[in-house]
């Protein structure tokens, strides 16, 4: 997140809400000013977080909820993101009062799980439980994010162990019910969204990031794979559009998977919103592949 320096506080009265623009400062919150105006959309939020933590440097305040998850790099569904406020847990004797600060009630004195860029962050499971307005599917997406393939924050054992420690806390019972839907090793919320769509439609649950070795010597990980039927379901985002080299690599990957007998079905964001035809195609592919496998045996 970067360190907490570079934030000016108006404790001495030199910079105030009335004169901060004259001195070239941006007002982040009451008593918190920054000289450099961020140029990137989310940079202002980072400055706000640093400013809030600087303002409460002598107070037991810990980042929590969406703020903690965003600081830890967990991808959140758009509806759960909060880039305008800072969510904190404060000690029983402290109730931060700023329009940009959301204070969560602490059942016990807050304890930092990790220090990120100088800011104390609560345990990821605690932050997960604080997403009270989330749907079940959104919580599963975030839960998968805690167990992600690249730089996972937790193991499944670590997640369930923390839930046991928090037994009786609001949200734990619901989280335990959803744990069975979590999968270790995902790469994005869209993969989780696609997997849940398949399961909700009554289709078998595919394996996540299934490794497929090819005769070329390459081993590819398909987003969602049905190993027996050799059907791969992959989310196709727009990140590679216009990147000619990456498009060539993707084409080579698809061809080598097909050479190994895999059928690759791509999913787009629009298809996730209107999945009827897509689900029918995947179901038909599984039926045909199973019938072919039965004939061969």
Secondary structure, 3 states (H helix, E strand, C coil): CCCCCCEEECCCCCCCCCCCCCCCCEEEECCEEECCCCCCCCHHHHHHHHHHHHHCCCCCEEECHHHHHHHCCCCCCHHHCCCCCEEEEECCCCCCCCCCEEEECCCCCCCCCEEECCEEECCHHHHHHCCCCCCHHHHHHHHHHHCCCCCCCCCHHHHHHHHHHCCCCCCHHHHHHHHCCCCCCCCCHHHHHHHHHHHHCCCCCCEEEEEEECCCCCEEEEEEEECCCCEEEEECCCCCCCCHHHHHHHHHHHHHHHHCCCEEEEECHHHHHCCHHHHHHHHHHHHHHHHHHHHHC
